[in-house]
Amino acid sequence: MRMWNVQLIVVIIGFGDNMKLKNLKSARETAGYQQKEVAALLKVTPQAYSAYELGKRQPDYATLIEIAKLLNVTTDYLLGLSDGVESSTNLPSEKEQQEKLSVVEKALIRNFRNSDTEGKEAILGRALLVSSNPDSTNGAEGLEVSPELTNTPLPLRN
């Protein structure tokens, strides 16, 4: 039993030392991201991310998983262990999801992110109230938002 544990440690250490992200650049380009965008989303420097693509530096395992989720691919694909590019979740990338948002949805998300805790609770409370009312429209169909509203906080009703 003791020998198996030592072999497992050697395999894990060896894998970490040789981890090359063979398909990282193509996955990023397919997802439509610039290097600096991915770096910002991962909260690493552009230089660190560039080093990942060039094979000069390896991300830790948590970062590898985040990259795979962001680019909507499997970690196996990034490592060159599989040919399939699609992730098991088959979800659109974050960037694709953001591109499909309406102006109202983008304004709501921006205002939510910029709110303090009390503001976030108010926004969530209002959203839950609207979504639980069967007579209300759950979508933003027919709503028009003026350009100045998209750059200012949305008013909340109590």
Rosetta silent file (secondary structure, phi, psi, omega in degrees, C-alpha in Angstrom):
SEQUENCE: MRMWNVQLIVVIIGFGDNMKLKNLKSARETAGYQQKEVAALLKVTPQAYSAYELGKRQPDYATLIEIAKLLNVTTDYLLGLSDGVESSTNLPSEKEQQEKLSVVEKALIRNFRNSDTEGKEAILGRALLVSSNPDSTNGAEGLEVSPELTNTPLPLRN
SCORE:     score description
SCORE:     0.000 S_00000001
   1 L     0.000  -42.563 -178.782    0.000    0.000    0.000 S_00000001
   2 H   -61.010  -40.354  179.957    2.784    2.410    0.885 S_00000001
   3 H   -62.800  -39.125  179.294    4.448    1.937   -2.529 S_00000001
   4 H   -61.656  -42.053  178.916    1.197    2.820   -4.344 S_00000001
   5 H   -61.130  -41.651  178.880    0.991    6.149   -2.469 S_00000001
   6 H   -64.689  -42.433  179.464    4.541    7.037   -3.502 S_00000001
   7 H   -63.589  -40.976  178.873    3.795    6.175   -7.143 S_00000001
   8 H   -61.261  -43.535  178.550    0.645    8.317   -7.079 S_00000001
   9 H   -61.995  -41.898  178.679    2.598   11.302   -5.763 S_00000001
  10 H   -62.953  -41.260  179.631    5.213   10.853   -8.501 S_00000001
  11 H   -64.264  -45.091 -179.349    2.485   10.728  -11.160 S_00000001
  12 H   -64.560  -46.170  179.586    0.814   13.895   -9.838 S_00000001
  13 H   -63.658  -44.514  179.788    4.092   15.803   -9.551 S_00000001
  14 H   -62.293  -39.501  179.597    5.229   14.616  -12.974 S_00000001
  15 H   -64.835  -42.522 -179.151    1.931   15.614  -14.569 S_00000001
  16 H   -63.487  -37.611 -178.993    2.125   19.094  -13.064 S_00000001
  17 H   -70.133  -28.216 -175.646    5.656   19.643  -14.332 S_00000001
  18 L  -106.936   13.154 -176.120    4.751   18.637  -17.900 S_00000001
  19 L   -71.552  106.256  176.286    1.334   20.251  -18.148 S_00000001
  20 L  -113.001  132.556 -179.740    1.276   22.057  -21.495 S_00000001
  21 L   -90.097   80.388 -172.267   -1.876   23.737  -22.684 S_00000001
  22 L   -62.430  -31.240 -175.467   -1.582   22.630  -26.296 S_00000001
  23 L  -111.434   14.489 -175.823   -4.992   23.935  -27.382 S_00000001
  24 H   -61.799  -48.278 -177.484   -5.303   27.037  -25.224 S_00000001
  25 H   -61.989  -46.252 -178.527   -4.735   29.593  -27.981 S_00000001
  26 H   -66.463  -36.751  177.969   -7.150   27.969  -30.431 S_00000001
  27 H   -64.576  -42.323  178.684   -9.804   27.587  -27.711 S_00000001
  28 H   -62.698  -46.391 -179.300   -9.440   31.273  -26.776 S_00000001
  29 H   -64.131  -40.601  178.787   -9.655   32.397  -30.404 S_00000001
  30 H   -63.025  -36.893  179.269  -12.675   30.158  -31.055 S_00000001
  31 H   -75.894  -11.735  176.134  -14.426   31.672  -28.023 S_00000001
  32 L    85.398   24.602 -179.583  -13.718   35.156  -29.422 S_00000001
  33 L  -102.986  150.436  167.176  -11.521   36.483  -26.642 S_00000001
  34 L   -87.970  157.752  178.080   -8.361   38.567  -26.711 S_00000001
  35 H   -55.729  -44.654 -176.671   -5.532   37.486  -24.394 S_00000001
  36 H   -65.912  -29.963  177.336   -6.007   40.548  -22.189 S_00000001
  37 H   -67.891  -45.864  179.285   -9.736   39.805  -21.793 S_00000001
  38 H   -63.917  -42.811  179.264   -9.089   36.257  -20.589 S_00000001
  39 H   -57.937  -45.200 -179.638   -6.330   37.488  -18.279 S_00000001
  40 H   -63.655  -42.935  179.652   -8.691   40.032  -16.723 S_00000001
  41 H   -66.239  -31.788  178.568  -11.462   37.461  -16.241 S_00000001
  42 H   -85.648   -8.462 -176.899   -9.000   35.042  -14.631 S_00000001
  43 L    60.875   43.707  172.450   -7.520   37.855  -12.507 S_00000001
  44 L  -124.448  164.753  179.017   -3.984   37.193  -13.746 S_00000001
  45 L   -72.905  154.088  175.130   -1.628   39.558  -15.544 S_00000001
  46 H   -58.082  -33.278  179.255   -1.645   39.563  -19.347 S_00000001
  47 H   -66.282  -40.469  179.008    1.999   38.442  -19.172 S_00000001
  48 H   -65.305  -43.905 -179.835    1.088   35.413  -17.037 S_00000001
  49 H   -64.948  -42.277  177.336   -1.710   34.423  -19.394 S_00000001
  50 H   -58.012  -40.090  178.474    0.549   34.841  -22.427 S_00000001
  51 H   -64.303  -32.389  174.779    3.078   32.562  -20.721 S_00000001
  52 H   -61.821  -47.112 -178.225    0.330   29.915  -20.369 S_00000001
  53 H   -65.539  -34.585 -178.694   -0.292   30.022  -24.125 S_00000001
  54 H   -83.290   -6.304 -179.511    3.431   29.883  -24.912 S_00000001
  55 L    77.049   13.683  179.466    3.992   26.956  -22.531 S_00000001
  56 L   -85.559  -15.871 -178.247    6.477   28.958  -20.457 S_00000001
  57 L  -147.778  146.601  178.981    4.270   28.804  -17.385 S_00000001
  58 L  -113.787  136.960  176.260    1.555   26.434  -16.175 S_00000001
  59 L   -73.366  158.869  172.910   -1.602   27.518  -14.367 S_00000001
  60 L   -72.510  171.246 -174.370   -2.560   25.804  -11.123 S_00000001
  61 H   -64.381  -36.942  178.555   -5.365   23.262  -11.342 S_00000001
  62 H   -63.808  -40.669  178.639   -8.064   25.662  -10.141 S_00000001
  63 H   -67.945  -38.917  177.277   -7.064   28.166  -12.837 S_00000001
  64 H   -58.444  -43.407  179.523   -7.011   25.403  -15.469 S_00000001
  65 H   -65.845  -41.237  177.785  -10.594   24.533  -14.570 S_00000001
  66 H   -62.732  -40.220  177.946  -11.621   28.206  -14.702 S_00000001
  67 H   -61.738  -45.923 -179.517  -10.029   28.557  -18.149 S_00000001
  68 H   -60.666  -43.912  178.581  -11.927   25.498  -19.388 S_00000001
  69 H   -63.589  -45.396 -178.152  -15.234   26.862  -18.054 S_00000001
  70 H   -61.243  -43.207 -176.489  -14.605   30.305  -19.505 S_00000001
  71 H   -90.234    0.541  177.716  -13.692   28.978  -22.960 S_00000001
  72 L    58.679   46.288  176.561  -16.390   26.284  -22.844 S_00000001
  73 L  -133.585  170.863  176.577  -13.992   23.400  -23.444 S_00000001
  74 L   -87.110  158.148  174.452  -12.805   20.439  -21.404 S_00000001
  75 H   -65.765  -33.389  176.375   -9.545   20.432  -19.501 S_00000001
  76 H   -58.946  -41.649  178.760   -8.638   17.352  -21.546 S_00000001
  77 H   -64.621  -45.105  179.646   -8.959   19.409  -24.724 S_00000001
  78 H   -58.733  -37.499 -178.390   -6.798   22.216  -23.321 S_00000001
  79 L   -83.403   -3.263 -179.887   -4.130   19.678  -22.390 S_00000001
  80 L    78.420   19.833 -179.716   -4.271   18.001  -25.803 S_00000001
  81 L   -91.347  -11.030  176.851   -5.633   14.750  -24.368 S_00000001
  82 L  -143.901  158.536  178.538   -8.793   14.796  -26.493 S_00000001
  83 L   -89.297  -21.909 -176.800   -9.830   16.126  -29.873 S_00000001
  84 L   -71.442  131.150 -178.451  -13.276   17.269  -28.746 S_00000001
  85 L   -93.274  -20.421 -174.674  -13.509   20.971  -28.068 S_00000001
  86 L   -78.207  143.325  177.094  -16.931   21.063  -26.448 S_00000001
  87 L   -78.906  164.233 -179.860  -17.262   20.985  -22.699 S_00000001
  88 L   -67.274  -22.706  179.290  -19.449   18.440  -21.040 S_00000001
  89 L   -83.560  -22.723  178.461  -21.879   21.196  -20.076 S_00000001
  90 L    53.335   38.069  178.661  -22.158   22.448  -23.679 S_00000001
  91 L   -95.235  151.525  174.804  -23.027   25.941  -22.467 S_00000001
  92 L   -65.269  152.427  179.398  -22.291   29.134  -24.390 S_00000001
  93 L   -65.543  163.704  179.506  -19.235   31.041  -23.221 S_00000001
  94 H   -58.461  -39.905 -179.460  -19.681   33.983  -20.857 S_00000001
  95 H   -64.481  -41.717  177.878  -18.948   36.359  -23.726 S_00000001
  96 H   -63.840  -39.715  178.382  -21.633   34.742  -25.928 S_00000001
  97 H   -63.704  -42.534 -179.704  -24.121   34.966  -23.080 S_00000001
  98 H   -65.088  -35.713 -179.308  -23.339   38.661  -22.559 S_00000001
  99 H   -67.111  -23.248 -178.530  -23.774   39.411  -26.266 S_00000001
 100 L   -88.462   -6.031 -178.750  -27.332   38.017  -26.125 S_00000001
 101 L   -74.072  143.293  175.003  -28.416   40.260  -23.253 S_00000001
 102 L   -75.372  170.370  178.458  -30.831   43.097  -23.954 S_00000001
 103 H   -61.138  -40.154  179.868  -29.964   46.669  -22.993 S_00000001
 104 H   -63.786  -44.762 -179.884  -32.271   46.371  -19.968 S_00000001
 105 H   -63.721  -41.910  178.374  -30.590   43.145  -18.821 S_00000001
 106 H   -63.249  -41.651  178.874  -27.111   44.657  -19.208 S_00000001
 107 H   -64.754  -41.257  179.208  -28.157   47.735  -17.219 S_00000001
 108 H   -62.824  -45.803  179.682  -29.660   45.555  -14.488 S_00000001
 109 H   -63.197  -46.324 -179.901  -26.513   43.426  -14.204 S_00000001
 110 H   -60.567  -44.581 -179.843  -24.232   46.483  -14.171 S_00000001
 111 H   -66.897  -37.221  176.943  -26.339   48.192  -11.500 S_00000001
 112 H   -62.818  -46.810 -179.030  -26.487   45.015   -9.417 S_00000001
 113 H   -64.763  -30.403 -178.029  -22.703   44.616   -9.544 S_00000001
 114 H   -89.848   -2.536 -177.524  -22.169   48.262   -8.614 S_00000001
 115 L   -85.903  155.445  171.607  -24.644   48.202   -5.693 S_00000001
 116 L   -78.879 -179.304 -176.211  -23.852   47.778   -2.046 S_00000001
 117 H   -58.408  -43.363 -179.906  -25.382   44.866   -0.125 S_00000001
 118 H   -62.913  -41.694  178.121  -28.595   46.755    0.637 S_00000001
 119 H   -64.730  -40.797  178.148  -29.023   47.713   -3.019 S_00000001
 120 H   -63.460  -42.190  178.200  -28.426   44.128   -4.159 S_00000001
 121 H   -62.278  -39.555  179.104  -31.018   42.860   -1.692 S_00000001
 122 H   -65.322  -42.900  179.524  -33.523   45.426   -3.003 S_00000001
 123 H   -63.774  -46.370  179.696  -32.880   44.437   -6.621 S_00000001
 124 H   -64.376  -40.731  178.404  -33.210   40.723   -5.827 S_00000001
 125 H   -60.593  -43.641  179.379  -36.341   41.326   -3.763 S_00000001
 126 H   -65.352  -41.435  179.547  -37.957   43.236   -6.606 S_00000001
 127 H   -63.479  -41.888  178.525  -36.978   40.550   -9.127 S_00000001
 128 H   -66.012  -38.417  178.334  -38.465   37.809   -6.942 S_00000001
 129 H   -63.049  -46.719 -179.877  -41.641   39.810   -6.455 S_00000001
 130 H   -65.152  -43.350 -176.895  -42.066   40.343  -10.191 S_00000001
 131 H   -70.994  -23.635  179.940  -41.245   36.737  -11.078 S_00000001
 132 H   -87.328  -10.190 -179.962  -43.723   35.348   -8.503 S_00000001
 133 L   -89.577  112.156 -176.992  -46.601   37.493   -9.813 S_00000001
 134 L   -65.761  -19.225 -179.801  -48.397   35.526  -12.566 S_00000001
 135 L   -86.279   -7.418 -177.835  -49.907   38.726  -14.004 S_00000001
 136 L   -93.435  158.242  174.286  -46.532   40.379  -14.603 S_00000001
 137 L   -87.242  129.931 -178.889  -44.294   39.981  -17.626 S_00000001
 138 L   -82.744  -22.536 -178.091  -41.102   38.200  -16.671 S_00000001
 139 L   -94.515 -173.506  179.876  -39.132   39.361  -19.688 S_00000001
 140 L  -107.162   22.609 -177.619  -38.136   42.754  -20.933 S_00000001
 141 L   -60.448  134.834  175.852  -40.321   42.523  -24.028 S_00000001
 142 L    79.821   -6.065  179.304  -41.559   45.869  -25.217 S_00000001
 143 L   -80.534  136.435  174.637  -39.406   47.859  -22.816 S_00000001
 144 L  -115.497  136.710 -178.342  -37.482   50.732  -24.258 S_00000001
 145 L  -121.181  125.729  179.210  -34.492   52.132  -22.447 S_00000001
 146 L   -72.021  153.365 -179.171  -33.116   55.544  -23.198 S_00000001
 147 L   -56.190  -36.257 -179.321  -29.321   55.803  -23.660 S_00000001
 148 L   -69.130  -28.247  178.756  -28.932   57.873  -20.492 S_00000001
 149 H   -69.694  -31.640 -178.362  -30.702   55.175  -18.448 S_00000001
 150 H   -70.156  -14.001  179.401  -28.205   52.550  -19.525 S_00000001
 151 H  -112.029    7.647  178.504  -25.457   54.569  -17.859 S_00000001
 152 L  -128.248  158.984  179.483  -27.287   55.482  -14.644 S_00000001
 153 L   -61.075  143.331  177.140  -28.668   53.397  -11.782 S_00000001
 154 L   -76.756  138.813  176.752  -32.122   51.944  -12.329 S_00000001
 155 L   -72.092  145.386  178.298  -34.800   53.273   -9.962 S_00000001
 156 L  -112.728  138.919  175.879  -36.265   50.737   -7.553 S_00000001
 157 L  -101.464  143.769  177.342  -39.867   50.694   -6.406 S_00000001
 158 L   -94.745    0.000    0.000  -40.780   49.529   -2.906 S_00000001
